[in-house]
Amino acid sequence: MAARAAAVIRIDAVWLAVEPLDMRAGTETALARVIKVFGEARAHNAYLFANRRANRMKVLVHDGIGVWLCARRLHQGSFTWAPSPAGSVMAITAEQLQALVIGLPWHRIGTAATIRVA
């Protein structure tokens, strides 16, 4: 069943909004926020928002036909979210998204995890 759901919702890019979103926001409010923050809602893109405490997350996905809005709430702890000085939005990879959703330090995955000699 999960494999069939993954085939229905194709995600080519994942965008993370740094500023918090009121988790009472419904689909229309979340879509309006996506357009305000990102300029547009592109097909096959996922847009992630968290509340101030970062213990709740909403994801809006435009699938090319309509929009999907899902929510995740942690009973303990919080999601590792992007710091505000990073700008208002940032792109993350699918691998970073998977780490974010389970509470791992996603910002250390990929090129950010590279060790360099000065």
Secondary structure, 3 states (H helix, E strand, C coil): CHHHHHHHCCCCEEEEECCCCCCCCCHHHHHHHHHHHHCCCCCCEEEEEECCCCCEEEEEEECCCCEEEEEEECCCCCCCCCCHHHCCEEEECHHHHHHHHHCCCHHHCHHHHCCCCC
